[in-house]
């Protein structure tokens, strides 16, 4: 039998408001997170870890983080988070005090081991601004962290994608110093995947020669407007999360990303009847 994969669930852009409030006056992000938590708890086999890739709160306020903690309490899986542009580093530190942050203040970078895989969580938030940037200490920490165990495969998580997606208003607020990230990861071939959030849509590309993904959200999606037809807009599309499966193997093994829809759908049904013939 082949070796068991390490399963990392990624959820993103929760945008939790105070109890009873709707995001943008329309989206019940708390109910969306409750459905997401139920889907994570029901998934078999159990993911090894859940990474929340930013925008946990919306405003942000202490009340929103308190509500977030209540909504996450039923989740039966270990969970780590990184800030997005809607978050507060200080409030996140207070919300997740047990996390192994790289520094006592400033960016909330973390390295987390899950089986044979290293997860490197990068804080790309710039306090008070929508765009992303990795500051000099974070880039140095990333370089040193990737250099520290060169034979272990690594997956990088950060909120802001280091590439443009073609959605005009989001392309103004991506990771502005993506070139500096590319320079670091190119020095360390052990990086197998870069996983971001921020756009609320499933998106795939290559960045610096590495497969790169953006995770969809459990709530609303940024409108797929590739022609500057509209003011910045959102749509309520089918909710989902990502499940990154790392399979040990030759070299650094391999990573496959599955998109998992949230909700109840018909099935699973067998393809074949008891006689072995297709139904
Ligand atoms: Fe964001």
py3Dmol code that shows the C-alpha trace and the ligand (Angstrom):
import py3Dmol

protein = """\
ATOM      1  CA  UNK A   1       0.000   0.000   0.000  1.00  0.00           C
ATOM      2  CA  UNK A   2       1.283   3.473  -0.831  1.00  0.00           C
ATOM      3  CA  UNK A   3       2.270   5.878   1.954  1.00  0.00           C
ATOM      4  CA  UNK A   4      -0.551   7.895   3.492  1.00  0.00           C
ATOM      5  CA  UNK A   5      -0.753  11.474   2.171  1.00  0.00           C
ATOM      6  CA  UNK A   6      -0.599  14.509   4.431  1.00  0.00           C
ATOM      7  CA  UNK A   7      -3.904  16.369   3.986  1.00  0.00           C
ATOM      8  CA  UNK A   8      -3.951  20.124   4.526  1.00  0.00           C
ATOM      9  CA  UNK A   9      -7.352  21.793   4.262  1.00  0.00           C
ATOM     10  CA  UNK A  10      -7.225  25.475   3.334  1.00  0.00           C
ATOM     11  CA  UNK A  11     -10.143  27.781   4.003  1.00  0.00           C
ATOM     12  CA  UNK A  12      -9.945  31.474   3.226  1.00  0.00           C
ATOM     13  CA  UNK A  13     -11.535  34.894   3.551  1.00  0.00           C
ATOM     14  CA  UNK A  14     -14.106  34.242   6.266  1.00  0.00           C
ATOM     15  CA  UNK A  15     -14.948  37.964   6.772  1.00  0.00           C
ATOM     16  CA  UNK A  16     -16.698  37.432  10.098  1.00  0.00           C
ATOM     17  CA  UNK A  17     -18.821  40.425  11.208  1.00  0.00           C
ATOM     18  CA  UNK A  18     -20.363  40.989  14.655  1.00  0.00           C
ATOM     19  CA  UNK A  19     -23.290  38.631  15.395  1.00  0.00           C
ATOM     20  CA  UNK A  20     -26.303  39.498  13.255  1.00  0.00           C
ATOM     21  CA  UNK A  21     -24.436  41.745  10.790  1.00  0.00           C
ATOM     22  CA  UNK A  22     -24.165  40.903   7.084  1.00  0.00           C
ATOM     23  CA  UNK A  23     -21.025  41.569   5.021  1.00  0.00           C
ATOM     24  CA  UNK A  24     -21.732  44.353   2.509  1.00  0.00           C
ATOM     25  CA  UNK A  25     -25.287  44.357   3.878  1.00  0.00           C
ATOM     26  CA  UNK A  26     -25.998  41.095   2.063  1.00  0.00           C
ATOM     27  CA  UNK A  27     -23.766  38.088   2.892  1.00  0.00           C
ATOM     28  CA  UNK A  28     -24.254  35.996   6.048  1.00  0.00           C
ATOM     29  CA  UNK A  29     -20.587  35.080   6.494  1.00  0.00           C
ATOM     30  CA  UNK A  30     -21.193  33.455   9.907  1.00  0.00           C
ATOM     31  CA  UNK A  31     -23.648  30.906   8.482  1.00  0.00           C
ATOM     32  CA  UNK A  32     -21.243  30.307   5.594  1.00  0.00           C
ATOM     33  CA  UNK A  33     -18.468  29.494   8.093  1.00  0.00           C
ATOM     34  CA  UNK A  34     -20.779  27.186  10.047  1.00  0.00           C
ATOM     35  CA  UNK A  35     -21.455  25.200   6.853  1.00  0.00           C
ATOM     36  CA  UNK A  36     -17.721  25.160   6.107  1.00  0.00           C
ATOM     37  CA  UNK A  37     -16.880  23.844   9.605  1.00  0.00           C
ATOM     38  CA  UNK A  38     -19.531  21.114   9.193  1.00  0.00           C
ATOM     39  CA  UNK A  39     -18.008  20.107   5.833  1.00  0.00           C
ATOM     40  CA  UNK A  40     -14.489  19.962   7.329  1.00  0.00           C
ATOM     41  CA  UNK A  41     -15.678  17.867  10.277  1.00  0.00           C
ATOM     42  CA  UNK A  42     -17.509  15.477   7.932  1.00  0.00           C
ATOM     43  CA  UNK A  43     -14.608  14.983   5.521  1.00  0.00           C
ATOM     44  CA  UNK A  44     -13.094  11.501   5.520  1.00  0.00           C
ATOM     45  CA  UNK A  45     -10.212  10.899   5.880  1.00  0.00           C
ATOM     46  CA  UNK A  46      -9.706  13.573   8.451  1.00  0.00           C
ATOM     47  CA  UNK A  47      -7.422  16.403   7.252  1.00  0.00           C
ATOM     48  CA  UNK A  48      -4.246  16.729   9.326  1.00  0.00           C
ATOM     49  CA  UNK A  49      -4.526  20.500   9.667  1.00  0.00           C
ATOM     50  CA  UNK A  50      -6.668  23.460   8.615  1.00  0.00           C
ATOM     51  CA  UNK A  51      -4.935  26.637   7.401  1.00  0.00           C
ATOM     52  CA  UNK A  52      -7.028  29.818   7.317  1.00  0.00           C
ATOM     53  CA  UNK A  53      -5.374  32.058   4.757  1.00  0.00           C
ATOM     54  CA  UNK A  54      -6.449  35.506   5.879  1.00  0.00           C
ATOM     55  CA  UNK A  55      -9.382  37.883   6.238  1.00  0.00           C
ATOM     56  CA  UNK A  56     -10.694  36.011   9.255  1.00  0.00           C
ATOM     57  CA  UNK A  57     -12.515  39.108  10.535  1.00  0.00           C
ATOM     58  CA  UNK A  58     -13.986  41.896   8.421  1.00  0.00           C
ATOM     59  CA  UNK A  59     -13.664  45.319  10.099  1.00  0.00           C
ATOM     60  CA  UNK A  60     -11.667  44.110  12.214  1.00  0.00           C
ATOM     61  CA  UNK A  61     -12.881  44.389  15.839  1.00  0.00           C
ATOM     62  CA  UNK A  62     -12.334  42.350  19.020  1.00  0.00           C
ATOM     63  CA  UNK A  63     -16.052  41.459  18.920  1.00  0.00           C
ATOM     64  CA  UNK A  64     -15.599  39.914  15.439  1.00  0.00           C
ATOM     65  CA  UNK A  65     -12.666  37.771  16.630  1.00  0.00           C
ATOM     66  CA  UNK A  66     -14.661  36.665  19.684  1.00  0.00           C
ATOM     67  CA  UNK A  67     -17.482  35.597  17.361  1.00  0.00           C
ATOM     68  CA  UNK A  68     -14.967  33.883  15.056  1.00  0.00           C
ATOM     69  CA  UNK A  69     -13.665  31.844  18.010  1.00  0.00           C
ATOM     70  CA  UNK A  70     -17.223  30.751  18.841  1.00  0.00           C
ATOM     71  CA  UNK A  71     -17.875  29.770  15.228  1.00  0.00           C
ATOM     72  CA  UNK A  72     -14.605  27.807  15.009  1.00  0.00           C
ATOM     73  CA  UNK A  73     -15.104  26.063  18.385  1.00  0.00           C
ATOM     74  CA  UNK A  74     -16.987  23.063  16.846  1.00  0.00           C
ATOM     75  CA  UNK A  75     -14.118  22.438  14.393  1.00  0.00           C
ATOM     76  CA  UNK A  76     -12.497  19.139  15.398  1.00  0.00           C
ATOM     77  CA  UNK A  77      -9.210  19.730  13.529  1.00  0.00           C
ATOM     78  CA  UNK A  78      -6.049  21.624  14.512  1.00  0.00           C
ATOM     79  CA  UNK A  79      -6.132  25.077  12.948  1.00  0.00           C
ATOM     80  CA  UNK A  80      -3.616  27.814  12.168  1.00  0.00           C
ATOM     81  CA  UNK A  81      -4.230  31.217  10.635  1.00  0.00           C
ATOM     82  CA  UNK A  82      -2.420  34.043   8.886  1.00  0.00           C
ATOM     83  CA  UNK A  83      -3.670  37.619   8.573  1.00  0.00           C
ATOM     84  CA  UNK A  84      -5.159  39.233   5.491  1.00  0.00           C
ATOM     85  CA  UNK A  85      -5.778  42.871   4.744  1.00  0.00           C
ATOM     86  CA  UNK A  86      -9.004  42.845   6.818  1.00  0.00           C
ATOM     87  CA  UNK A  87      -7.237  41.518   9.928  1.00  0.00           C
ATOM     88  CA  UNK A  88      -5.396  43.043  12.889  1.00  0.00           C
ATOM     89  CA  UNK A  89      -2.115  41.409  13.900  1.00  0.00           C
ATOM     90  CA  UNK A  90      -2.650  42.322  17.547  1.00  0.00           C
ATOM     91  CA  UNK A  91      -6.221  40.985  17.667  1.00  0.00           C
ATOM     92  CA  UNK A  92      -5.150  37.793  15.879  1.00  0.00           C
ATOM     93  CA  UNK A  93      -2.322  37.253  18.368  1.00  0.00           C
ATOM     94  CA  UNK A  94      -4.852  37.614  21.174  1.00  0.00           C
ATOM     95  CA  UNK A  95      -7.279  35.241  19.401  1.00  0.00           C
ATOM     96  CA  UNK A  96      -4.681  32.507  18.735  1.00  0.00           C
ATOM     97  CA  UNK A  97      -2.165  32.946  21.596  1.00  0.00           C
ATOM     98  CA  UNK A  98      -0.986  29.332  21.372  1.00  0.00           C
ATOM     99  CA  UNK A  99       0.406  29.769  17.832  1.00  0.00           C
ATOM    100  CA  UNK A 100       4.174  29.457  17.381  1.00  0.00           C
ATOM    101  CA  UNK A 101       4.816  32.861  15.827  1.00  0.00           C
ATOM    102  CA  UNK A 102       8.352  33.570  14.645  1.00  0.00           C
ATOM    103  CA  UNK A 103       8.551  36.895  16.536  1.00  0.00           C
ATOM    104  CA  UNK A 104       6.911  38.311  19.691  1.00  0.00           C
ATOM    105  CA  UNK A 105       5.659  41.384  17.747  1.00  0.00           C
ATOM    106  CA  UNK A 106       5.110  42.368  14.111  1.00  0.00           C
ATOM    107  CA  UNK A 107       4.331  39.974  11.255  1.00  0.00           C
ATOM    108  CA  UNK A 108       2.650  36.684  12.236  1.00  0.00           C
ATOM    109  CA  UNK A 109       4.949  34.291  10.379  1.00  0.00           C
ATOM    110  CA  UNK A 110       4.987  30.644  11.448  1.00  0.00           C
ATOM    111  CA  UNK A 111       6.562  27.370  10.441  1.00  0.00           C
ATOM    112  CA  UNK A 112       4.412  24.329  11.151  1.00  0.00           C
ATOM    113  CA  UNK A 113       5.422  20.702  10.600  1.00  0.00           C
ATOM    114  CA  UNK A 114       2.789  18.219   9.464  1.00  0.00           C
ATOM    115  CA  UNK A 115       4.283  14.755   9.042  1.00  0.00           C
ATOM    116  CA  UNK A 116       6.992  14.986   6.402  1.00  0.00           C
ATOM    117  CA  UNK A 117       5.783  18.373   5.178  1.00  0.00           C
ATOM    118  CA  UNK A 118       6.796  21.892   6.289  1.00  0.00           C
ATOM    119  CA  UNK A 119       4.130  24.586   6.103  1.00  0.00           C
ATOM    120  CA  UNK A 120       5.533  28.090   5.954  1.00  0.00           C
ATOM    121  CA  UNK A 121       2.910  30.701   6.826  1.00  0.00           C
ATOM    122  CA  UNK A 122       3.803  34.218   5.692  1.00  0.00           C
ATOM    123  CA  UNK A 123       2.158  37.416   6.892  1.00  0.00           C
ATOM    124  CA  UNK A 124       1.697  39.542   3.761  1.00  0.00           C
ATOM    125  CA  UNK A 125      -0.580  42.099   5.412  1.00  0.00           C
ATOM    126  CA  UNK A 126       0.330  45.789   5.496  1.00  0.00           C
ATOM    127  CA  UNK A 127      -1.517  47.373   8.438  1.00  0.00           C
ATOM    128  CA  UNK A 128      -4.357  49.575   7.196  1.00  0.00           C
ATOM    129  CA  UNK A 129      -3.756  48.913   3.492  1.00  0.00           C
ATOM    130  CA  UNK A 130      -5.488  46.503   1.060  1.00  0.00           C
ATOM    131  CA  UNK A 131      -2.385  45.406  -0.868  1.00  0.00           C
ATOM    132  CA  UNK A 132       0.175  42.862   0.286  1.00  0.00           C
ATOM    133  CA  UNK A 133       3.897  43.107   0.889  1.00  0.00           C
ATOM    134  CA  UNK A 134       6.462  40.886   2.620  1.00  0.00           C
ATOM    135  CA  UNK A 135       8.689  43.087   4.763  1.00  0.00           C
ATOM    136  CA  UNK A 136      12.470  42.636   4.902  1.00  0.00           C
ATOM    137  CA  UNK A 137      12.506  40.631   8.187  1.00  0.00           C
ATOM    138  CA  UNK A 138       9.837  38.290   6.773  1.00  0.00           C
ATOM    139  CA  UNK A 139      11.830  37.692   3.572  1.00  0.00           C
ATOM    140  CA  UNK A 140      14.979  37.016   5.641  1.00  0.00           C
ATOM    141  CA  UNK A 141      13.038  34.681   7.921  1.00  0.00           C
ATOM    142  CA  UNK A 142      11.631  32.849   4.882  1.00  0.00           C
ATOM    143  CA  UNK A 143      15.093  32.465   3.371  1.00  0.00           C
ATOM    144  CA  UNK A 144      16.513  31.118   6.655  1.00  0.00           C
ATOM    145  CA  UNK A 145      13.504  28.859   7.258  1.00  0.00           C
ATOM    146  CA  UNK A 146      13.700  27.302   3.789  1.00  0.00           C
ATOM    147  CA  UNK A 147      17.478  26.882   4.196  1.00  0.00           C
ATOM    148  CA  UNK A 148      17.089  25.186   7.599  1.00  0.00           C
ATOM    149  CA  UNK A 149      15.997  21.752   6.317  1.00  0.00           C
ATOM    150  CA  UNK A 150      16.604  21.602   2.554  1.00  0.00           C
ATOM    151  CA  UNK A 151      15.413  18.015   2.037  1.00  0.00           C
ATOM    152  CA  UNK A 152      11.891  18.444   3.444  1.00  0.00           C
ATOM    153  CA  UNK A 153       9.178  19.564   1.005  1.00  0.00           C
ATOM    154  CA  UNK A 154       7.552  22.885   1.889  1.00  0.00           C
ATOM    155  CA  UNK A 155       4.218  24.544   1.105  1.00  0.00           C
ATOM    156  CA  UNK A 156       3.975  28.332   1.437  1.00  0.00           C
ATOM    157  CA  UNK A 157       0.764  30.041   2.508  1.00  0.00           C
ATOM    158  CA  UNK A 158       0.110  33.771   2.307  1.00  0.00           C
ATOM    159  CA  UNK A 159      -3.031  35.879   1.925  1.00  0.00           C
ATOM    160  CA  UNK A 160      -2.091  38.021  -1.072  1.00  0.00           C
ATOM    161  CA  UNK A 161      -1.395  36.187  -4.349  1.00  0.00           C
ATOM    162  CA  UNK A 162       2.042  37.048  -5.758  1.00  0.00           C
ATOM    163  CA  UNK A 163       0.578  37.227  -9.281  1.00  0.00           C
ATOM    164  CA  UNK A 164      -2.119  39.201 -11.087  1.00  0.00           C
ATOM    165  CA  UNK A 165      -5.358  37.433 -11.979  1.00  0.00           C
ATOM    166  CA  UNK A 166      -6.871  39.782 -14.566  1.00  0.00           C
ATOM    167  CA  UNK A 167      -9.558  41.075 -12.196  1.00  0.00           C
ATOM    168  CA  UNK A 168      -8.677  44.742 -12.492  1.00  0.00           C
ATOM    169  CA  UNK A 169      -9.451  46.061  -9.017  1.00  0.00           C
ATOM    170  CA  UNK A 170      -7.778  43.088  -7.293  1.00  0.00           C
ATOM    171  CA  UNK A 171      -4.665  43.451  -9.451  1.00  0.00           C
ATOM    172  CA  UNK A 172      -4.027  46.764  -7.671  1.00  0.00           C
ATOM    173  CA  UNK A 173      -3.859  44.989  -4.326  1.00  0.00           C
ATOM    174  CA  UNK A 174      -1.879  41.811  -4.919  1.00  0.00           C
ATOM    175  CA  UNK A 175       1.565  41.111  -3.378  1.00  0.00           C
ATOM    176  CA  UNK A 176       3.397  44.194  -4.575  1.00  0.00           C
ATOM    177  CA  UNK A 177       6.915  42.835  -3.992  1.00  0.00           C
ATOM    178  CA  UNK A 178       6.259  39.459  -5.637  1.00  0.00           C
ATOM    179  CA  UNK A 179       9.675  39.667  -7.330  1.00  0.00           C
ATOM    180  CA  UNK A 180      11.403  39.557  -3.942  1.00  0.00           C
ATOM    181  CA  UNK A 181       9.413  36.445  -2.985  1.00  0.00           C
ATOM    182  CA  UNK A 182      10.333  34.839  -6.329  1.00  0.00           C
ATOM    183  CA  UNK A 183      14.039  35.530  -5.709  1.00  0.00           C
ATOM    184  CA  UNK A 184      13.891  33.733  -2.331  1.00  0.00           C
ATOM    185  CA  UNK A 185      11.891  30.688  -3.433  1.00  0.00           C
ATOM    186  CA  UNK A 186      14.099  30.175  -6.496  1.00  0.00           C
ATOM    187  CA  UNK A 187      17.027  29.634  -4.118  1.00  0.00           C
ATOM    188  CA  UNK A 188      15.180  26.755  -2.396  1.00  0.00           C
ATOM    189  CA  UNK A 189      13.835  23.998  -4.645  1.00  0.00           C
ATOM    190  CA  UNK A 190      11.976  22.386  -1.758  1.00  0.00           C
ATOM    191  CA  UNK A 191       8.966  24.712  -2.187  1.00  0.00           C
ATOM    192  CA  UNK A 192       6.280  22.557  -3.847  1.00  0.00           C
ATOM    193  CA  UNK A 193       3.237  24.846  -3.751  1.00  0.00           C
ATOM    194  CA  UNK A 194       2.339  28.475  -3.006  1.00  0.00           C
ATOM    195  CA  UNK A 195      -1.242  28.805  -1.717  1.00  0.00           C
ATOM    196  CA  UNK A 196      -2.970  32.192  -1.392  1.00  0.00           C
ATOM    197  CA  UNK A 197      -6.424  33.674  -0.781  1.00  0.00           C
ATOM    198  CA  UNK A 198      -7.816  37.234  -1.107  1.00  0.00           C
ATOM    199  CA  UNK A 199      -9.683  36.764  -4.427  1.00  0.00           C
ATOM    200  CA  UNK A 200     -12.398  34.374  -3.087  1.00  0.00           C
ATOM    201  CA  UNK A 201     -12.063  32.264  -6.247  1.00  0.00           C
ATOM    202  CA  UNK A 202     -10.248  29.062  -7.254  1.00  0.00           C
ATOM    203  CA  UNK A 203      -7.349  30.142  -9.489  1.00  0.00           C
ATOM    204  CA  UNK A 204      -4.283  28.196 -10.666  1.00  0.00           C
ATOM    205  CA  UNK A 205      -1.025  29.344 -12.198  1.00  0.00           C
ATOM    206  CA  UNK A 206       2.746  28.943 -12.045  1.00  0.00           C
ATOM    207  CA  UNK A 207       4.764  31.478 -10.069  1.00  0.00           C
ATOM    208  CA  UNK A 208       8.571  31.425 -10.039  1.00  0.00           C
ATOM    209  CA  UNK A 209       8.351  27.927 -11.534  1.00  0.00           C
ATOM    210  CA  UNK A 210       6.157  26.669  -8.671  1.00  0.00           C
ATOM    211  CA  UNK A 211       2.526  25.570  -8.895  1.00  0.00           C
ATOM    212  CA  UNK A 212       0.394  28.211  -7.216  1.00  0.00           C
ATOM    213  CA  UNK A 213      -3.236  28.315  -6.168  1.00  0.00           C
ATOM    214  CA  UNK A 214      -5.852  30.692  -4.813  1.00  0.00           C
ATOM    215  CA  UNK A 215      -8.467  29.209  -2.496  1.00  0.00           C
ATOM    216  CA  UNK A 216     -12.187  29.891  -2.963  1.00  0.00           C
ATOM    217  CA  UNK A 217     -14.230  31.232  -0.040  1.00  0.00           C
ATOM    218  CA  UNK A 218     -17.131  29.759   1.925  1.00  0.00           C
ATOM    219  CA  UNK A 219     -19.216  32.902   1.338  1.00  0.00           C
ATOM    220  CA  UNK A 220     -19.057  35.256  -1.671  1.00  0.00           C
ATOM    221  CA  UNK A 221     -16.710  35.390  -4.679  1.00  0.00           C
ATOM    222  CA  UNK A 222     -15.065  38.401  -6.279  1.00  0.00           C
ATOM    223  CA  UNK A 223     -16.906  38.870  -9.584  1.00  0.00           C
ATOM    224  CA  UNK A 224     -14.985  37.381 -12.512  1.00  0.00           C
ATOM    225  CA  UNK A 225     -14.835  40.679 -14.404  1.00  0.00           C
ATOM    226  CA  UNK A 226     -11.917  40.413 -16.824  1.00  0.00           C
ATOM    227  CA  UNK A 227     -12.939  43.439 -18.928  1.00  0.00           C
ATOM    228  CA  UNK A 228     -13.388  46.260 -16.388  1.00  0.00           C
ATOM    229  CA  UNK A 229     -17.105  46.157 -17.092  1.00  0.00           C
ATOM    230  CA  UNK A 230     -18.220  46.936 -13.548  1.00  0.00           C
ATOM    231  CA  UNK A 231     -17.254  48.703 -10.358  1.00  0.00           C
ATOM    232  CA  UNK A 232     -15.677  46.254  -7.845  1.00  0.00           C
ATOM    233  CA  UNK A 233     -18.422  43.653  -7.316  1.00  0.00           C
ATOM    234  CA  UNK A 234     -19.053  40.275  -5.730  1.00  0.00           C
ATOM    235  CA  UNK A 235     -21.304  37.325  -6.510  1.00  0.00           C
ATOM    236  CA  UNK A 236     -22.583  34.526  -4.323  1.00  0.00           C
ATOM    237  CA  UNK A 237     -21.206  31.467  -6.127  1.00  0.00           C
ATOM    238  CA  UNK A 238     -20.922  27.809  -4.992  1.00  0.00           C
ATOM    239  CA  UNK A 239     -18.839  27.776  -1.774  1.00  0.00           C
ATOM    240  CA  UNK A 240     -15.744  25.587  -1.503  1.00  0.00           C
ATOM    241  CA  UNK A 241     -12.418  24.974   0.206  1.00  0.00           C
ATOM    242  CA  UNK A 242      -9.130  23.489  -0.955  1.00  0.00           C
ATOM    243  CA  UNK A 243      -7.617  20.225   0.167  1.00  0.00           C
ATOM    244  CA  UNK A 244      -3.895  19.996  -0.549  1.00  0.00           C
ATOM    245  CA  UNK A 245      -2.737  16.364  -0.520  1.00  0.00           C
ATOM    246  CA  UNK A 246       1.004  15.777  -0.269  1.00  0.00           C
ATOM    247  CA  UNK A 247       2.065  12.294  -1.317  1.00  0.00           C
ATOM    248  CA  UNK A 248       5.503  11.182  -0.108  1.00  0.00           C
ATOM    249  CA  UNK A 249       7.671   9.841  -2.897  1.00  0.00           C
ATOM    250  CA  UNK A 250      10.874  10.258  -4.788  1.00  0.00           C
ATOM    251  CA  UNK A 251      12.513  13.644  -4.327  1.00  0.00           C
ATOM    252  CA  UNK A 252      10.054  15.977  -2.651  1.00  0.00           C
ATOM    253  CA  UNK A 253       7.024  13.789  -3.397  1.00  0.00           C
ATOM    254  CA  UNK A 254       4.046  15.462  -5.058  1.00  0.00           C
ATOM    255  CA  UNK A 255       1.227  17.830  -4.126  1.00  0.00           C
ATOM    256  CA  UNK A 256      -2.281  17.654  -5.578  1.00  0.00           C
ATOM    257  CA  UNK A 257      -4.936  20.292  -4.805  1.00  0.00           C
ATOM    258  CA  UNK A 258      -8.596  19.263  -4.708  1.00  0.00           C
ATOM    259  CA  UNK A 259     -11.472  21.703  -4.680  1.00  0.00           C
ATOM    260  CA  UNK A 260     -14.099  20.521  -2.218  1.00  0.00           C
ATOM    261  CA  UNK A 261     -17.618  21.962  -2.578  1.00  0.00           C
ATOM    262  CA  UNK A 262     -19.366  22.913   0.673  1.00  0.00           C
ATOM    263  CA  UNK A 263     -22.941  21.661   1.026  1.00  0.00           C
ATOM    264  CA  UNK A 264     -24.975  18.552   0.354  1.00  0.00           C
ATOM    265  CA  UNK A 265     -25.043  17.094  -3.144  1.00  0.00           C
ATOM    266  CA  UNK A 266     -26.578  13.910  -4.552  1.00  0.00           C
ATOM    267  CA  UNK A 267     -24.335  10.864  -4.193  1.00  0.00           C
ATOM    268  CA  UNK A 268     -21.965   9.138  -3.974  1.00  0.00           C
ATOM    269  CA  UNK A 269     -23.596   6.434  -6.099  1.00  0.00           C
ATOM    270  CA  UNK A 270     -21.850   3.296  -7.464  1.00  0.00           C
ATOM    271  CA  UNK A 271     -20.868   3.198 -11.149  1.00  0.00           C
ATOM    272  CA  UNK A 272     -21.238  -0.597 -11.274  1.00  0.00           C
ATOM    273  CA  UNK A 273     -24.013  -2.988 -10.274  1.00  0.00           C
ATOM    274  CA  UNK A 274     -23.560  -6.251  -8.307  1.00  0.00           C
ATOM    275  CA  UNK A 275     -22.876  -8.055 -11.623  1.00  0.00           C
ATOM    276  CA  UNK A 276     -19.859  -5.786 -12.245  1.00  0.00           C
ATOM    277  CA  UNK A 277     -21.544  -4.111 -15.213  1.00  0.00           C
ATOM    278  CA  UNK A 278     -21.903  -0.356 -15.615  1.00  0.00           C
ATOM    279  CA  UNK A 279     -25.287   0.804 -14.356  1.00  0.00           C
TER     280      UNK A 279
END
"""
ligand_1 = """\
1
LIG
Fe -8.227 40.057 1.322
"""
view = py3Dmol.view(width=600, height=400)
view.addModel(protein, "pdb")
view.setStyle({"model": 0}, {"cartoon": {"style": "trace"}})
view.addModel(ligand_1, "xyz")
view.setStyle({"model": 1}, {"stick": {}})
view.zoomTo()
view.show()
